[in-house]
């Protein structure tokens, strides 16, 4: 026997006349309060069904196990007014604005809409024709029980507007296959879910297919989805609205595309690739034009030096020789001065010739350098009756030496040659030019009387040659000893 007292449920055993309160199940779950008889229904097998404002409870007395059903498990409301059975033994529970059938076989719920059922009377009645009579606050219902139909009206889900940055679209025709630019953010989609049957139970969720991995629940019922950014691509926004009563719902979908920013488009990549090729080529063309312009300037300077200064020096030398011949016998004291003028003009003419040769771009090739060295060496050695030889395995190579380095090489050669002709008393002078790996090896040698290199290391001529080599980054090695001649080894890196 079950007893209700002070909102608690008790079991009275007749055999031993004991009264046991039913407080908790085997798992410690507390049984709900029971205020009225109409809140309790005893079912076969020792099953109790209890209705209150916290939901529907099923208590299995033999197994001492309590199960609670709420809106999370599919109830239309947790506020259950009472519980009763119809003539067919089916279980019904009234709730605000309706009632639901609890099907014990599978513990499922079927809802029925009854507007204005704010609170029902404790016990409904059935007549002989199968009609149900149930009272509620300020209303009385007569329900043809056989014609009772489950609630099957889905909630209404509408898209209200789509805002792309500062642009707001309110007409459905405007957002069908919408195309957005990269700067049209944030994207805000407003929607609403309308349901006049327990709207507080309505739930919405949404997903941006192609961006969201799964549906996102709109737990706060903000009725909007916000996306601060999306990458370029095609998307479909889907929003679902659902009322748990009967599992009814609605769906709306908007398809749209997001255009890539211009710096991620194919035409921009093609433009950058073109610029990547055009810029180096333009730089190359500019450098080539600058080289050509410098070569033109060098040719012009060389031409001006040869034509203007060269002709003037030649005239000075010729005029000094003429004056010396005309006044030599009448003013012998002027002869040395005139001879000195002629020699200086000749030296200046030779130096200017070297400068002109160094400036001309055509002489940057190694073959022209060899030709110049051979010409100077042959001419000066012949005047001293010295045998000059030149070995040039580098002939025909495409090695080029810059103007400054070429001029220093020529002056260094002339310095060494002059020293050999003036002080060495040599009979043979040789030049060897040979490429070796990344270096151009040059050997200048005479078979003269030589000298002690440690004693002569402070000479101005040697210092000048060393300075020219160091300035250009050349290796410099001078070897000499008394009676064994002198040799100079130069190593010029080929850049």
Secondary structure in CASP SS format (residue, H / E / C, confidence):
PFRMAT SS
TARGET T0000
AUTHOR 0000-0000-0000
METHOD secondary structure of the structure
MODEL  1
X C 1.00
X E 1.00
X E 1.00
X E 1.00
X E 1.00
X C 1.00
X C 1.00
X E 1.00
X E 1.00
X E 1.00
X E 1.00
X E 1.00
X E 1.00
X C 1.00
X C 1.00
X C 1.00
X C 1.00
X E 1.00
X E 1.00
X E 1.00
X E 1.00
X C 1.00
X C 1.00
X E 1.00
X C 1.00
X C 1.00
X C 1.00
X C 1.00
X C 1.00
X E 1.00
X C 1.00
X C 1.00
X C 1.00
X C 1.00
X C 1.00
X C 1.00
X H 1.00
X H 1.00
X H 1.00
X E 1.00
X E 1.00
X E 1.00
X E 1.00
X C 1.00
X C 1.00
X C 1.00
X E 1.00
X E 1.00
X E 1.00
X E 1.00
X E 1.00
X E 1.00
X C 1.00
X C 1.00
X E 1.00
X E 1.00
X E 1.00
X E 1.00
X E 1.00
X E 1.00
X C 1.00
X C 1.00
X C 1.00
X C 1.00
X E 1.00
X E 1.00
X E 1.00
X E 1.00
X E 1.00
X C 1.00
X H 1.00
X H 1.00
X H 1.00
X C 1.00
X C 1.00
X C 1.00
X C 1.00
X C 1.00
X C 1.00
X E 1.00
X C 1.00
X C 1.00
X C 1.00
X E 1.00
X E 1.00
X C 1.00
X C 1.00
X C 1.00
X C 1.00
X C 1.00
X E 1.00
X E 1.00
X E 1.00
X E 1.00
X E 1.00
X C 1.00
X C 1.00
X E 1.00
X E 1.00
X E 1.00
X E 1.00
X E 1.00
X E 1.00
X C 1.00
X C 1.00
X C 1.00
X C 1.00
X E 1.00
X E 1.00
X E 1.00
X E 1.00
X E 1.00
X E 1.00
X C 1.00
X C 1.00
X C 1.00
X C 1.00
X C 1.00
X C 1.00
X E 1.00
X C 1.00
X C 1.00
X C 1.00
X C 1.00
X E 1.00
X E 1.00
X C 1.00
X C 1.00
X C 1.00
X C 1.00
X E 1.00
X E 1.00
X E 1.00
X E 1.00
X E 1.00
X E 1.00
X C 1.00
X C 1.00
X E 1.00
X E 1.00
X E 1.00
X E 1.00
X E 1.00
X E 1.00
X H 1.00
X H 1.00
X H 1.00
X C 1.00
X C 1.00
X C 1.00
X C 1.00
X C 1.00
X C 1.00
X C 1.00
X C 1.00
X E 1.00
X E 1.00
X E 1.00
X E 1.00
X E 1.00
X E 1.00
X E 1.00
X E 1.00
X E 1.00
X C 1.00
X C 1.00
X E 1.00
X E 1.00
X E 1.00
X C 1.00
X C 1.00
X H 1.00
X H 1.00
X H 1.00
X C 1.00
X C 1.00
X C 1.00
X E 1.00
X E 1.00
X E 1.00
X C 1.00
X C 1.00
X C 1.00
X C 1.00
X C 1.00
X C 1.00
X E 1.00
X E 1.00
X E 1.00
X E 1.00
X E 1.00
X E 1.00
X E 1.00
X E 1.00
X C 1.00
X C 1.00
X C 1.00
X C 1.00
X H 1.00
X H 1.00
X H 1.00
X E 1.00
X E 1.00
X E 1.00
X E 1.00
X E 1.00
X E 1.00
X E 1.00
X E 1.00
X C 1.00
X C 1.00
X C 1.00
X C 1.00
X C 1.00
X C 1.00
X E 1.00
X E 1.00
X C 1.00
X C 1.00
X C 1.00
X C 1.00
X C 1.00
X C 1.00
X E 1.00
X E 1.00
X E 1.00
X E 1.00
X C 1.00
X C 1.00
X C 1.00
X C 1.00
X C 1.00
X E 1.00
X E 1.00
X E 1.00
X E 1.00
X E 1.00
X E 1.00
X E 1.00
X E 1.00
X E 1.00
X E 1.00
X E 1.00
X C 1.00
X H 1.00
X H 1.00
X H 1.00
X E 1.00
X E 1.00
X E 1.00
X E 1.00
X E 1.00
X E 1.00
X E 1.00
X E 1.00
X E 1.00
X E 1.00
X E 1.00
X C 1.00
X C 1.00
X C 1.00
X H 1.00
X H 1.00
X H 1.00
X C 1.00
X H 1.00
X H 1.00
X H 1.00
X H 1.00
X H 1.00
X H 1.00
X H 1.00
X H 1.00
X H 1.00
X H 1.00
X H 1.00
X H 1.00
X H 1.00
X H 1.00
X H 1.00
X H 1.00
X H 1.00
X H 1.00
X H 1.00
X H 1.00
X H 1.00
X H 1.00
X H 1.00
X H 1.00
X H 1.00
X H 1.00
X H 1.00
X H 1.00
X H 1.00
X H 1.00
X H 1.00
X H 1.00
X H 1.00
X H 1.00
X H 1.00
X H 1.00
X H 1.00
X H 1.00
X H 1.00
X H 1.00
X H 1.00
X H 1.00
X H 1.00
X H 1.00
X H 1.00
X H 1.00
X H 1.00
X H 1.00
X H 1.00
X H 1.00
X H 1.00
X H 1.00
X H 1.00
X H 1.00
X H 1.00
X H 1.00
X H 1.00
X H 1.00
X H 1.00
X H 1.00
X H 1.00
X H 1.00
X C 1.00
X C 1.00
X C 1.00
X C 1.00
X H 1.00
X H 1.00
X H 1.00
X H 1.00
X H 1.00
X H 1.00
X H 1.00
X H 1.00
X H 1.00
X H 1.00
X H 1.00
X H 1.00
X H 1.00
X H 1.00
X H 1.00
X H 1.00
X H 1.00
X H 1.00
X H 1.00
X H 1.00
X H 1.00
X H 1.00
X H 1.00
X H 1.00
X H 1.00
X H 1.00
X H 1.00
X H 1.00
X C 1.00
X H 1.00
X H 1.00
X H 1.00
X H 1.00
X E 1.00
X H 1.00
X H 1.00
X H 1.00
X H 1.00
X H 1.00
X H 1.00
X H 1.00
X H 1.00
X H 1.00
X H 1.00
X H 1.00
X H 1.00
X H 1.00
X H 1.00
X H 1.00
X H 1.00
X H 1.00
X H 1.00
X C 1.00
X C 1.00
X C 1.00
X E 1.00
X E 1.00
X E 1.00
X E 1.00
X E 1.00
X E 1.00
X C 1.00
X C 1.00
X C 1.00
X C 1.00
X C 1.00
X C 1.00
X C 1.00
X E 1.00
X C 1.00
X C 1.00
X H 1.00
X H 1.00
X H 1.00
X H 1.00
X H 1.00
X H 1.00
X H 1.00
X H 1.00
X H 1.00
X H 1.00
X H 1.00
X H 1.00
X H 1.00
X H 1.00
X H 1.00
X H 1.00
X H 1.00
X H 1.00
X H 1.00
X H 1.00
X H 1.00
X H 1.00
X C 1.00
X C 1.00
X C 1.00
X E 1.00
X E 1.00
X E 1.00
X E 1.00
X E 1.00
X E 1.00
X E 1.00
X E 1.00
X E 1.00
X C 1.00
X C 1.00
X E 1.00
X E 1.00
X E 1.00
X E 1.00
X E 1.00
X E 1.00
X E 1.00
X E 1.00
X C 1.00
X C 1.00
X C 1.00
X C 1.00
X C 1.00
X C 1.00
X C 1.00
X C 1.00
X C 1.00
X H 1.00
X H 1.00
X H 1.00
X C 1.00
X H 1.00
X H 1.00
X H 1.00
X H 1.00
X H 1.00
X H 1.00
X H 1.00
X H 1.00
X H 1.00
X H 1.00
X H 1.00
X H 1.00
X H 1.00
X C 1.00
X C 1.00
X E 1.00
X E 1.00
X E 1.00
X E 1.00
X E 1.00
X E 1.00
X C 1.00
X C 1.00
X C 1.00
X C 1.00
X C 1.00
X E 1.00
X E 1.00
X E 1.00
X E 1.00
X E 1.00
X E 1.00
X E 1.00
X E 1.00
X C 1.00
X C 1.00
END
